[in-house]
Amino acid sequence: MSDAVSDDNPSLISHVSIGTDAVERAMAFYDTVLQPLGARRIMEHSGAVAYGRVYPEFWVQRPADGAPYYGCFVRDPDGHKFEATYWDMALAREPGMA
């Protein structure tokens, strides 16, 4: 196992996010659907909510306005956007990075 990989975070991926124009309706749906999996609301922002057990792993949010996305978002052949990032746990432990 690489030294860059940490066992501190049990997640395979950082997170998945979906967009919706009906955030409140989606939150009611995912509150119910994700509860049996042990997921709960971890974070909330205006127009966005994150679910997870310990970490925010599944986001529901208002979609962007269609403007170009910054570097980590790309679109697959079907037009779905996804985000590719790397979370450096050593860097996250540095003061001011948490």
WOJO-V756366 format. One line per field, one symbol per residue. ss: DSSP state (h for helix, s for strand, l for the rest). psi: psi as a letter, one per 30 degrees, with the letter a starting at -180 (. if undefined). burial: + if it has 24 or more other ideal C-beta (glycine too) atoms within 12 Angstrom, else -. A space follows every 10 residues. Layout:
ss->???
psi->???
burial->???
//
This chain:
ss->llllllllll lllllssssl llhhhhhhhh hhhhhlllls sssssllsss sslllllsss slllllllll llssslllll ssslllllhh hhllllll
psi->kkffkkfejf kelelkklkk fieeeeeeef eeefeffgkl kekkljgkkk laeeljfjkk lkllgflkll efklklfggk klkjlkjjee effkkff.
burial->---------- ---++++++- -----++--+ ---+----++ -+-----+++ ++--++++++ +--------- ---------- --+---+--- --------
//
